[in-house]
Amino acid sequence: MGLPILFEINSAEILVKSLPYLNQIGTLLREESALILVIEGHTDANGPSDYNLALSRKRAEAVADYLIGSF
């Protein structure tokens, strides 16, 4: 388990302060091609569950897109 990736409230926009950590992950993935990475998105429990589920997916996709873009 690593550090959490932080997002804007009610958004899938990654906070700038999380980018150095994501860049480290990207570097590690480039250096160690056999690694498998599991990306999960989470939200708080406030609001409707269907909204939170969709936001969780968008957050996971935002992280995956960022890492893919770093290659």
mmCIF file of the N, C-alpha and C atoms, coordinates in Angstrom:
data_MODEL
# 
_entry.id   MODEL 
# 
loop_
_atom_site.group_PDB 
_atom_site.id 
_atom_site.type_symbol 
_atom_site.label_atom_id 
_atom_site.label_alt_id 
_atom_site.label_comp_id 
_atom_site.label_asym_id 
_atom_site.label_entity_id 
_atom_site.label_seq_id 
_atom_site.pdbx_PDB_ins_code 
_atom_site.Cartn_x 
_atom_site.Cartn_y 
_atom_site.Cartn_z 
_atom_site.occupancy 
_atom_site.B_iso_or_equiv 
_atom_site.pdbx_formal_charge 
_atom_site.auth_seq_id 
_atom_site.auth_comp_id 
_atom_site.auth_asym_id 
_atom_site.auth_atom_id 
_atom_site.pdbx_PDB_model_num 
ATOM 1   N N  . MET A 1 1  ? 0.848   -1.184 0.000   1.00 0.00 ? 1  MET A N  1 
ATOM 2   C CA . MET A 1 1  ? 0.000   0.000  0.000   1.00 0.00 ? 1  MET A CA 1 
ATOM 3   C C  . MET A 1 1  ? 0.884   1.234  0.000   1.00 0.00 ? 1  MET A C  1 
ATOM 4   N N  . GLY A 1 2  ? 0.534   2.164  -0.833  1.00 0.00 ? 2  GLY A N  1 
ATOM 5   C CA . GLY A 1 2  ? 1.309   3.391  -0.928  1.00 0.00 ? 2  GLY A CA 1 
ATOM 6   C C  . GLY A 1 2  ? 0.553   4.574  -0.380  1.00 0.00 ? 2  GLY A C  1 
ATOM 7   N N  . LEU A 1 3  ? 1.026   5.725  -0.738  1.00 0.00 ? 3  LEU A N  1 
ATOM 8   C CA . LEU A 1 3  ? 0.371   6.958  -0.325  1.00 0.00 ? 3  LEU A CA 1 
ATOM 9   C C  . LEU A 1 3  ? -0.897  7.156  -1.151  1.00 0.00 ? 3  LEU A C  1 
ATOM 10  N N  . PRO A 1 4  ? -1.899  7.796  -0.569  1.00 0.00 ? 4  PRO A N  1 
ATOM 11  C CA . PRO A 1 4  ? -3.109  8.029  -1.359  1.00 0.00 ? 4  PRO A CA 1 
ATOM 12  C C  . PRO A 1 4  ? -2.869  9.107  -2.413  1.00 0.00 ? 4  PRO A C  1 
ATOM 13  N N  . ILE A 1 5  ? -3.542  8.946  -3.523  1.00 0.00 ? 5  ILE A N  1 
ATOM 14  C CA . ILE A 1 5  ? -3.559  9.968  -4.549  1.00 0.00 ? 5  ILE A CA 1 
ATOM 15  C C  . ILE A 1 5  ? -4.765  10.847 -4.229  1.00 0.00 ? 5  ILE A C  1 
ATOM 16  N N  . LEU A 1 6  ? -4.546  12.136 -4.152  1.00 0.00 ? 6  LEU A N  1 
ATOM 17  C CA . LEU A 1 6  ? -5.607  13.043 -3.733  1.00 0.00 ? 6  LEU A CA 1 
ATOM 18  C C  . LEU A 1 6  ? -6.231  13.748 -4.932  1.00 0.00 ? 6  LEU A C  1 
ATOM 19  N N  . PHE A 1 7  ? -7.526  14.060 -4.803  1.00 0.00 ? 7  PHE A N  1 
ATOM 20  C CA . PHE A 1 7  ? -8.302  14.668 -5.877  1.00 0.00 ? 7  PHE A CA 1 
ATOM 21  C C  . PHE A 1 7  ? -9.017  15.904 -5.369  1.00 0.00 ? 7  PHE A C  1 
ATOM 22  N N  . GLU A 1 8  ? -9.407  16.759 -6.307  1.00 0.00 ? 8  GLU A N  1 
ATOM 23  C CA . GLU A 1 8  ? -10.285 17.871 -5.985  1.00 0.00 ? 8  GLU A CA 1 
ATOM 24  C C  . GLU A 1 8  ? -11.586 17.287 -5.425  1.00 0.00 ? 8  GLU A C  1 
ATOM 25  N N  . ILE A 1 9  ? -12.259 18.027 -4.569  1.00 0.00 ? 9  ILE A N  1 
ATOM 26  C CA . ILE A 1 9  ? -13.514 17.566 -3.985  1.00 0.00 ? 9  ILE A CA 1 
ATOM 27  C C  . ILE A 1 9  ? -14.550 17.362 -5.086  1.00 0.00 ? 9  ILE A C  1 
ATOM 28  N N  . ASN A 1 10 ? -15.237 16.215 -5.021  1.00 0.00 ? 10 ASN A N  1 
ATOM 29  C CA . ASN A 1 10 ? -16.270 15.859 -6.006  1.00 0.00 ? 10 ASN A CA 1 
ATOM 30  C C  . ASN A 1 10 ? -15.758 15.899 -7.434  1.00 0.00 ? 10 ASN A C  1 
ATOM 31  N N  . SER A 1 11 ? -14.527 15.468 -7.633  1.00 0.00 ? 11 SER A N  1 
ATOM 32  C CA . SER A 1 11 ? -13.903 15.554 -8.948  1.00 0.00 ? 11 SER A CA 1 
ATOM 33  C C  . SER A 1 11 ? -12.911 14.410 -9.139  1.00 0.00 ? 11 SER A C  1 
ATOM 34  N N  . ALA A 1 12 ? -12.616 14.123 -10.380 1.00 0.00 ? 12 ALA A N  1 
ATOM 35  C CA . ALA A 1 12 ? -11.567 13.159 -10.714 1.00 0.00 ? 12 ALA A CA 1 
ATOM 36  C C  . ALA A 1 12 ? -10.272 13.866 -11.085 1.00 0.00 ? 12 ALA A C  1 
ATOM 37  N N  . GLU A 1 13 ? -10.187 15.173 -10.825 1.00 0.00 ? 13 GLU A N  1 
ATOM 38  C CA . GLU A 1 13 ? -8.974  15.935 -11.105 1.00 0.00 ? 13 GLU A CA 1 
ATOM 39  C C  . GLU A 1 13 ? -7.945  15.673 -10.007 1.00 0.00 ? 13 GLU A C  1 
ATOM 40  N N  . ILE A 1 14 ? -6.803  15.162 -10.406 1.00 0.00 ? 14 ILE A N  1 
ATOM 41  C CA . ILE A 1 14 ? -5.736  14.825 -9.463  1.00 0.00 ? 14 ILE A CA 1 
ATOM 42  C C  . ILE A 1 14 ? -5.117  16.114 -8.938  1.00 0.00 ? 14 ILE A C  1 
ATOM 43  N N  . LEU A 1 15 ? -4.916  16.180 -7.627  1.00 0.00 ? 15 LEU A N  1 
ATOM 44  C CA . LEU A 1 15 ? -4.269  17.353 -7.035  1.00 0.00 ? 15 LEU A CA 1 
ATOM 45  C C  . LEU A 1 15 ? -2.792  17.373 -7.401  1.00 0.00 ? 15 LEU A C  1 
ATOM 46  N N  . VAL A 1 16 ? -2.271  18.559 -7.657  1.00 0.00 ? 16 VAL A N  1 
ATOM 47  C CA . VAL A 1 16 ? -0.873  18.740 -8.062  1.00 0.00 ? 16 VAL A CA 1 
ATOM 48  C C  . VAL A 1 16 ? 0.084   18.104 -7.057  1.00 0.00 ? 16 VAL A C  1 
ATOM 49  N N  . LYS A 1 17 ? -0.238  18.163 -5.773  1.00 0.00 ? 17 LYS A N  1 
ATOM 50  C CA . LYS A 1 17 ? 0.676   17.606 -4.771  1.00 0.00 ? 17 LYS A CA 1 
ATOM 51  C C  . LYS A 1 17 ? 0.791   16.086 -4.861  1.00 0.00 ? 17 LYS A C  1 
ATOM 52  N N  . SER A 1 18 ? -0.088  15.424 -5.607  1.00 0.00 ? 18 SER A N  1 
ATOM 53  C CA . SER A 1 18 ? 0.007   13.978 -5.798  1.00 0.00 ? 18 SER A CA 1 
ATOM 54  C C  . SER A 1 18 ? 0.857   13.595 -7.004  1.00 0.00 ? 18 SER A C  1 
ATOM 55  N N  . LEU A 1 19 ? 1.164   14.556 -7.871  1.00 0.00 ? 19 LEU A N  1 
ATOM 56  C CA . LEU A 1 19 ? 1.890   14.241 -9.106  1.00 0.00 ? 19 LEU A CA 1 
ATOM 57  C C  . LEU A 1 19 ? 3.301   13.704 -8.884  1.00 0.00 ? 19 LEU A C  1 
ATOM 58  N N  . PRO A 1 20 ? 4.077   14.227 -7.920  1.00 0.00 ? 20 PRO A N  1 
ATOM 59  C CA . PRO A 1 20 ? 5.406   13.636 -7.723  1.00 0.00 ? 20 PRO A CA 1 
ATOM 60  C C  . PRO A 1 20 ? 5.345   12.146 -7.375  1.00 0.00 ? 20 PRO A C  1 
ATOM 61  N N  . TYR A 1 21 ? 4.370   11.761 -6.577  1.00 0.00 ? 21 TYR A N  1 
ATOM 62  C CA . TYR A 1 21 ? 4.218   10.346 -6.224  1.00 0.00 ? 21 TYR A CA 1 
ATOM 63  C C  . TYR A 1 21 ? 3.829   9.533  -7.458  1.00 0.00 ? 21 TYR A C  1 
ATOM 64  N N  . LEU A 1 22 ? 2.907   10.045 -8.257  1.00 0.00 ? 22 LEU A N  1 
ATOM 65  C CA . LEU A 1 22 ? 2.533   9.336  -9.480  1.00 0.00 ? 22 LEU A CA 1 
ATOM 66  C C  . LEU A 1 22 ? 3.710   9.240  -10.448 1.00 0.00 ? 22 LEU A C  1 
ATOM 67  N N  . ASN A 1 23 ? 4.529   10.282 -10.506 1.00 0.00 ? 23 ASN A N  1 
ATOM 68  C CA . ASN A 1 23 ? 5.714   10.242 -11.369 1.00 0.00 ? 23 ASN A CA 1 
ATOM 69  C C  . ASN A 1 23 ? 6.690   9.168  -10.901 1.00 0.00 ? 23 ASN A C  1 
ATOM 70  N N  . GLN A 1 24 ? 6.827   8.993  -9.597  1.00 0.00 ? 24 GLN A N  1 
ATOM 71  C CA . GLN A 1 24 ? 7.681   7.927  -9.066  1.00 0.00 ? 24 GLN A CA 1 
ATOM 72  C C  . GLN A 1 24 ? 7.140   6.555  -9.462  1.00 0.00 ? 24 GLN A C  1 
ATOM 73  N N  . ILE A 1 25 ? 5.832   6.397  -9.392  1.00 0.00 ? 25 ILE A N  1 
ATOM 74  C CA . ILE A 1 25 ? 5.214   5.133  -9.798  1.00 0.00 ? 25 ILE A CA 1 
ATOM 75  C C  . ILE A 1 25 ? 5.458   4.891  -11.279 1.00 0.00 ? 25 ILE A C  1 
ATOM 76  N N  . GLY A 1 26 ? 5.294   5.932  -12.093 1.00 0.00 ? 26 GLY A N  1 
ATOM 77  C CA . GLY A 1 26 ? 5.541   5.803  -13.534 1.00 0.00 ? 26 GLY A CA 1 
ATOM 78  C C  . GLY A 1 26 ? 6.968   5.387  -13.830 1.00 0.00 ? 26 GLY A C  1 
ATOM 79  N N  . THR A 1 27 ? 7.914   5.985  -13.119 1.00 0.00 ? 27 THR A N  1 
ATOM 80  C CA . THR A 1 27 ? 9.323   5.616  -13.296 1.00 0.00 ? 27 THR A CA 1 
ATOM 81  C C  . THR A 1 27 ? 9.545   4.157  -12.932 1.00 0.00 ? 27 THR A C  1 
ATOM 82  N N  . LEU A 1 28 ? 8.992   3.737  -11.825 1.00 0.00 ? 28 LEU A N  1 
ATOM 83  C CA . LEU A 1 28 ? 9.136   2.348  -11.386 1.00 0.00 ? 28 LEU A CA 1 
ATOM 84  C C  . LEU A 1 28 ? 8.537   1.385  -12.405 1.00 0.00 ? 28 LEU A C  1 
ATOM 85  N N  . LEU A 1 29 ? 7.378   1.726  -12.943 1.00 0.00 ? 29 LEU A N  1 
ATOM 86  C CA . LEU A 1 29 ? 6.751   0.863  -13.944 1.00 0.00 ? 29 LEU A CA 1 
ATOM 87  C C  . LEU A 1 29 ? 7.586   0.768  -15.221 1.00 0.00 ? 29 LEU A C  1 
ATOM 88  N N  . ARG A 1 30 ? 8.223   1.867  -15.607 1.00 0.00 ? 30 ARG A N  1 
ATOM 89  C CA . ARG A 1 30 ? 9.097   1.829  -16.795 1.00 0.00 ? 30 ARG A CA 1 
ATOM 90  C C  . ARG A 1 30 ? 10.327  0.966  -16.546 1.00 0.00 ? 30 ARG A C  1 
ATOM 91  N N  . GLU A 1 31 ? 10.861  1.023  -15.333 1.00 0.00 ? 31 GLU A N  1 
ATOM 92  C CA . GLU A 1 31 ? 12.081  0.279  -15.008 1.00 0.00 ? 31 GLU A CA 1 
ATOM 93  C C  . GLU A 1 31 ? 11.815  -1.201 -14.746 1.00 0.00 ? 31 GLU A C  1 
ATOM 94  N N  . GLU A 1 32 ? 10.658  -1.508 -14.242 1.00 0.00 ? 32 GLU A N  1 
ATOM 95  C CA . GLU A 1 32 ? 10.318  -2.883 -13.858 1.00 0.00 ? 32 GLU A CA 1 
ATOM 96  C C  . GLU A 1 32 ? 9.073   -3.315 -14.612 1.00 0.00 ? 32 GLU A C  1 
ATOM 97  N N  . SER A 1 33 ? 9.241   -3.718 -15.849 1.00 0.00 ? 33 SER A N  1 
ATOM 98  C CA . SER A 1 33 ? 8.101   -4.007 -16.717 1.00 0.00 ? 33 SER A CA 1 
ATOM 99  C C  . SER A 1 33 ? 7.279   -5.213 -16.270 1.00 0.00 ? 33 SER A C  1 
ATOM 100 N N  . ALA A 1 34 ? 7.795   -6.025 -15.375 1.00 0.00 ? 34 ALA A N  1 
ATOM 101 C CA . ALA A 1 34 ? 7.049   -7.196 -14.911 1.00 0.00 ? 34 ALA A CA 1 
ATOM 102 C C  . ALA A 1 34 ? 6.085   -6.864 -13.771 1.00 0.00 ? 34 ALA A C  1 
ATOM 103 N N  . LEU A 1 35 ? 6.128   -5.633 -13.278 1.00 0.00 ? 35 LEU A N  1 
ATOM 104 C CA . LEU A 1 35 ? 5.231   -5.257 -12.180 1.00 0.00 ? 35 LEU A CA 1 
ATOM 105 C C  . LEU A 1 35 ? 3.786   -5.213 -12.642 1.00 0.00 ? 35 LEU A C  1 
ATOM 106 N N  . ILE A 1 36 ? 2.914   -5.574 -11.737 1.00 0.00 ? 36 ILE A N  1 
ATOM 107 C CA . ILE A 1 36 ? 1.480   -5.472 -11.972 1.00 0.00 ? 36 ILE A CA 1 
ATOM 108 C C  . ILE A 1 36 ? 0.928   -4.450 -10.994 1.00 0.00 ? 36 ILE A C  1 
ATOM 109 N N  . LEU A 1 37 ? 0.168   -3.511 -11.499 1.00 0.00 ? 37 LEU A N  1 
ATOM 110 C CA . LEU A 1 37 ? -0.367  -2.433 -10.678 1.00 0.00 ? 37 LEU A CA 1 
ATOM 111 C C  . LEU A 1 37 ? -1.883  -2.541 -10.642 1.00 0.00 ? 37 LEU A C  1 
ATOM 112 N N  . VAL A 1 38 ? -2.446  -2.490 -9.446  1.00 0.00 ? 38 VAL A N  1 
ATOM 113 C CA . VAL A 1 38 ? -3.891  -2.470 -9.269  1.00 0.00 ? 38 VAL A CA 1 
ATOM 114 C C  . VAL A 1 38 ? -4.273  -1.055 -8.864  1.00 0.00 ? 38 VAL A C  1 
ATOM 115 N N  . ILE A 1 39 ? -5.175  -0.459 -9.611  1.00 0.00 ? 39 ILE A N  1 
ATOM 116 C CA . ILE A 1 39 ? -5.617  0.908  -9.323  1.00 0.00 ? 39 ILE A CA 1 
ATOM 117 C C  . ILE A 1 39 ? -7.066  0.851  -8.873  1.00 0.00 ? 39 ILE A C  1 
ATOM 118 N N  . GLU A 1 40 ? -7.319  1.379  -7.693  1.00 0.00 ? 40 GLU A N  1 
ATOM 119 C CA . GLU A 1 40 ? -8.672  1.446  -7.153  1.00 0.00 ? 40 GLU A CA 1 
ATOM 120 C C  . GLU A 1 40 ? -9.019  2.897  -6.883  1.00 0.00 ? 40 GLU A C  1 
ATOM 121 N N  . GLY A 1 41 ? -10.247 3.272  -7.148  1.00 0.00 ? 41 GLY A N  1 
ATOM 122 C CA . GLY A 1 41 ? -10.712 4.612  -6.845  1.00 0.00 ? 41 GLY A CA 1 
ATOM 123 C C  . GLY A 1 41 ? -11.670 4.577  -5.672  1.00 0.00 ? 41 GLY A C  1 
ATOM 124 N N  . HIS A 1 42 ? -11.612 5.606  -4.856  1.00 0.00 ? 42 HIS A N  1 
ATOM 125 C CA . HIS A 1 42 ? -12.481 5.675  -3.681  1.00 0.00 ? 42 HIS A CA 1 
ATOM 126 C C  . HIS A 1 42 ? -13.001 7.096  -3.502  1.00 0.00 ? 42 HIS A C  1 
ATOM 127 N N  . THR A 1 43 ? -14.108 7.199  -2.809  1.00 0.00 ? 43 THR A N  1 
ATOM 128 C CA . THR A 1 43 ? -14.667 8.482  -2.417  1.00 0.00 ? 43 THR A CA 1 
ATOM 129 C C  . THR A 1 43 ? -15.037 8.400  -0.946  1.00 0.00 ? 43 THR A C  1 
ATOM 130 N N  . ASP A 1 44 ? -15.580 9.484  -0.415  1.00 0.00 ? 44 ASP A N  1 
ATOM 131 C CA . ASP A 1 44 ? -16.123 9.401  0.935   1.00 0.00 ? 44 ASP A CA 1 
ATOM 132 C C  . ASP A 1 44 ? -17.537 8.822  0.833   1.00 0.00 ? 44 ASP A C  1 
ATOM 133 N N  . ALA A 1 45 ? -18.206 8.707  1.950   1.00 0.00 ? 45 ALA A N  1 
ATOM 134 C CA . ALA A 1 45 ? -19.536 8.095  1.974   1.00 0.00 ? 45 ALA A CA 1 
ATOM 135 C C  . ALA A 1 45 ? -20.657 9.120  1.807   1.00 0.00 ? 45 ALA A C  1 
ATOM 136 N N  . ASN A 1 46 ? -20.319 10.372 1.593   1.00 0.00 ? 46 ASN A N  1 
ATOM 137 C CA . ASN A 1 46 ? -21.339 11.402 1.433   1.00 0.00 ? 46 ASN A CA 1 
ATOM 138 C C  . ASN A 1 46 ? -21.957 11.323 0.045   1.00 0.00 ? 46 ASN A C  1 
ATOM 139 N N  . GLY A 1 47 ? -23.245 11.497 -0.041  1.00 0.00 ? 47 GLY A N  1 
ATOM 140 C CA . GLY A 1 47 ? -23.924 11.523 -1.324  1.00 0.00 ? 47 GLY A CA 1 
ATOM 141 C C  . GLY A 1 47 ? -24.435 10.160 -1.735  1.00 0.00 ? 47 GLY A C  1 
ATOM 142 N N  . PRO A 1 48 ? -25.116 10.128 -2.867  1.00 0.00 ? 48 PRO A N  1 
ATOM 143 C CA . PRO A 1 48 ? -25.704 8.885  -3.371  1.00 0.00 ? 48 PRO A CA 1 
ATOM 144 C C  . PRO A 1 48 ? -24.628 7.864  -3.756  1.00 0.00 ? 48 PRO A C  1 
ATOM 145 N N  . SER A 1 49 ? -24.913 6.620  -3.491  1.00 0.00 ? 49 SER A N  1 
ATOM 146 C CA . SER A 1 49 ? -23.924 5.573  -3.765  1.00 0.00 ? 49 SER A CA 1 
ATOM 147 C C  . SER A 1 49 ? -23.620 5.439  -5.258  1.00 0.00 ? 49 SER A C  1 
ATOM 148 N N  . ASP A 1 50 ? -24.609 5.642  -6.126  1.00 0.00 ? 50 ASP A N  1 
ATOM 149 C CA . ASP A 1 50 ? -24.333 5.530  -7.563  1.00 0.00 ? 50 ASP A CA 1 
ATOM 150 C C  . ASP A 1 50 ? -23.409 6.648  -8.045  1.00 0.00 ? 50 ASP A C  1 
ATOM 151 N N  . TYR A 1 51 ? -23.560 7.840  -7.475  1.00 0.00 ? 51 TYR A N  1 
ATOM 152 C CA . TYR A 1 51 ? -22.657 8.951  -7.798  1.00 0.00 ? 51 TYR A CA 1 
ATOM 153 C C  . TYR A 1 51 ? -21.241 8.627  -7.322  1.00 0.00 ? 51 TYR A C  1 
ATOM 154 N N  . ASN A 1 52 ? -21.122 8.127  -6.092  1.00 0.00 ? 52 ASN A N  1 
ATOM 155 C CA . ASN A 1 52 ? -19.806 7.803  -5.537  1.00 0.00 ? 52 ASN A CA 1 
ATOM 156 C C  . ASN A 1 52 ? -19.126 6.690  -6.325  1.00 0.00 ? 52 ASN A C  1 
ATOM 157 N N  . LEU A 1 53 ? -19.896 5.706  -6.768  1.00 0.00 ? 53 LEU A N  1 
ATOM 158 C CA . LEU A 1 53 ? -19.324 4.624  -7.570  1.00 0.00 ? 53 LEU A CA 1 
ATOM 159 C C  . LEU A 1 53 ? -18.784 5.166  -8.892  1.00 0.00 ? 53 LEU A C  1 
ATOM 160 N N  . ALA A 1 54 ? -19.564 6.018  -9.549  1.00 0.00 ? 54 ALA A N  1 
ATOM 161 C CA . ALA A 1 54 ? -19.115 6.604  -10.814 1.00 0.00 ? 54 ALA A CA 1 
ATOM 162 C C  . ALA A 1 54 ? -17.870 7.468  -10.601 1.00 0.00 ? 54 ALA A C  1 
ATOM 163 N N  . LEU A 1 55 ? -17.847 8.251  -9.527  1.00 0.00 ? 55 LEU A N  1 
ATOM 164 C CA . LEU A 1 55 ? -16.687 9.093  -9.240  1.00 0.00 ? 55 LEU A CA 1 
ATOM 165 C C  . LEU A 1 55 ? -15.461 8.238  -8.925  1.00 0.00 ? 55 LEU A C  1 
ATOM 166 N N  . SER A 1 56 ? -15.660 7.159  -8.203  1.00 0.00 ? 56 SER A N  1 
ATOM 167 C CA . SER A 1 56 ? -14.546 6.251  -7.906  1.00 0.00 ? 56 SER A CA 1 
ATOM 168 C C  . SER A 1 56 ? -13.936 5.703  -9.186  1.00 0.00 ? 56 SER A C  1 
ATOM 169 N N  . ARG A 1 57 ? -14.779 5.309  -10.114 1.00 0.00 ? 57 ARG A N  1 
ATOM 170 C CA . ARG A 1 57 ? -14.287 4.797  -11.405 1.00 0.00 ? 57 ARG A CA 1 
ATOM 171 C C  . ARG A 1 57 ? -13.536 5.871  -12.179 1.00 0.00 ? 57 ARG A C  1 
ATOM 172 N N  . LYS A 1 58 ? -14.092 7.078  -12.196 1.00 0.00 ? 58 LYS A N  1 
ATOM 173 C CA . LYS A 1 58 ? -13.427 8.178  -12.900 1.00 0.00 ? 58 LYS A CA 1 
ATOM 174 C C  . LYS A 1 58 ? -12.066 8.488  -12.284 1.00 0.00 ? 58 LYS A C  1 
ATOM 175 N N  . ARG A 1 59 ? -11.964 8.404  -10.972 1.00 0.00 ? 59 ARG A N  1 
ATOM 176 C CA . ARG A 1 59 ? -10.687 8.664  -10.309 1.00 0.00 ? 59 ARG A CA 1 
ATOM 177 C C  . ARG A 1 59 ? -9.665  7.596  -10.665 1.00 0.00 ? 59 ARG A C  1 
ATOM 178 N N  . ALA A 1 60 ? -10.081 6.338  -10.663 1.00 0.00 ? 60 ALA A N  1 
ATOM 179 C CA . ALA A 1 60 ? -9.164  5.262  -11.041 1.00 0.00 ? 60 ALA A CA 1 
ATOM 180 C C  . ALA A 1 60 ? -8.719  5.439  -12.491 1.00 0.00 ? 60 ALA A C  1 
ATOM 181 N N  . GLU A 1 61 ? -9.653  5.804  -13.360 1.00 0.00 ? 61 GLU A N  1 
ATOM 182 C CA . GLU A 1 61 ? -9.317  6.034  -14.769 1.00 0.00 ? 61 GLU A CA 1 
ATOM 183 C C  . GLU A 1 61 ? -8.371  7.221  -14.932 1.00 0.00 ? 61 GLU A C  1 
ATOM 184 N N  . ALA A 1 62 ? -8.550  8.259  -14.127 1.00 0.00 ? 62 ALA A N  1 
ATOM 185 C CA . ALA A 1 62 ? -7.666  9.429  -14.205 1.00 0.00 ? 62 ALA A CA 1 
ATOM 186 C C  . ALA A 1 62 ? -6.235  9.041  -13.845 1.00 0.00 ? 62 ALA A C  1 
ATOM 187 N N  . VAL A 1 63 ? -6.075  8.208  -12.836 1.00 0.00 ? 63 VAL A N  1 
ATOM 188 C CA . VAL A 1 63 ? -4.738  7.754  -12.440 1.00 0.00 ? 63 VAL A CA 1 
ATOM 189 C C  . VAL A 1 63 ? -4.135  6.886  -13.550 1.00 0.00 ? 63 VAL A C  1 
ATOM 190 N N  . ALA A 1 64 ? -4.920  5.963  -14.063 1.00 0.00 ? 64 ALA A N  1 
ATOM 191 C CA . ALA A 1 64 ? -4.424  5.096  -15.147 1.00 0.00 ? 64 ALA A CA 1 
ATOM 192 C C  . ALA A 1 64 ? -4.033  5.931  -16.370 1.00 0.00 ? 64 ALA A C  1 
ATOM 193 N N  . ASP A 1 65 ? -4.870  6.882  -16.737 1.00 0.00 ? 65 ASP A N  1 
ATOM 194 C CA . ASP A 1 65 ? -4.560  7.746  -17.886 1.00 0.00 ? 65 ASP A CA 1 
ATOM 195 C C  . ASP A 1 65 ? -3.278  8.547  -17.646 1.00 0.00 ? 65 ASP A C  1 
ATOM 196 N N  . TYR A 1 66 ? -3.107  9.056  -16.441 1.00 0.00 ? 66 TYR A N  1 
ATOM 197 C CA . TYR A 1 66 ? -1.888  9.804  -16.137 1.00 0.00 ? 66 TYR A CA 1 
ATOM 198 C C  . TYR A 1 66 ? -0.657  8.921  -16.281 1.00 0.00 ? 66 TYR A C  1 
ATOM 199 N N  . LEU A 1 67 ? -0.730  7.716  -15.715 1.00 0.00 ? 67 LEU A N  1 
ATOM 200 C CA . LEU A 1 67 ? 0.428   6.817  -15.777 1.00 0.00 ? 67 LEU A CA 1 
ATOM 201 C C  . LEU A 1 67 ? 0.708   6.377  -17.206 1.00 0.00 ? 67 LEU A C  1 
ATOM 202 N N  . ILE A 1 68 ? -0.320  6.085  -17.963 1.00 0.00 ? 68 ILE A N  1 
ATOM 203 C CA . ILE A 1 68 ? -0.130  5.689  -19.366 1.00 0.00 ? 68 ILE A CA 1 
ATOM 204 C C  . ILE A 1 68 ? 0.498   6.841  -20.149 1.00 0.00 ? 68 ILE A C  1 
ATOM 205 N N  . GLY A 1 69 ? 0.070   8.059  -19.850 1.00 0.00 ? 69 GLY A N  1 
ATOM 206 C CA . GLY A 1 69 ? 0.624   9.222  -20.512 1.00 0.00 ? 69 GLY A CA 1 
ATOM 207 C C  . GLY A 1 69 ? 2.068   9.510  -20.147 1.00 0.00 ? 69 GLY A C  1 
ATOM 208 N N  . SER A 1 70 ? 2.536   8.918  -19.040 1.00 0.00 ? 70 SER A N  1 
ATOM 209 C CA . SER A 1 70 ? 3.915   9.162  -18.620 1.00 0.00 ? 70 SER A CA 1 
ATOM 210 C C  . SER A 1 70 ? 4.910   8.249  -19.328 1.00 0.00 ? 70 SER A C  1 
ATOM 211 N N  . PHE A 1 71 ? 4.425   7.312  -20.150 1.00 0.00 ? 71 PHE A N  1 
ATOM 212 C CA . PHE A 1 71 ? 5.325   6.395  -20.849 1.00 0.00 ? 71 PHE A CA 1 
ATOM 213 C C  . PHE A 1 71 ? 5.793   6.994  -22.123 1.00 0.00 ? 71 PHE A C  1 
# 
